[in-house]
Amino acid sequence: MQLRFEGPVRGDWPNYSKLGKNRHHCHIKKGRPTYVAVWEDVSGHIKLVEIVYVGTHEDAPY
């Protein structure tokens, strides 16, 4: 919900970083296995966000 109301750039989340112009990711569980969420901002000002991956770090589409 926070992505929906506050936008896709989450500099206030630990383990968040930007992957490119409209692509973002956040490690959501540390340890083994590590889980990561990857999302894209696909509409700019409307803040429609498409989650493109949630799963282990090893299979993440960086």
Secondary structure, 3 states (H helix, E strand, C coil): CHHHHHCCCCCCCCCEEECCCCEEEEEEECCCCCEEEEEEECCHHHCCEEEEEEEEHHHCCC
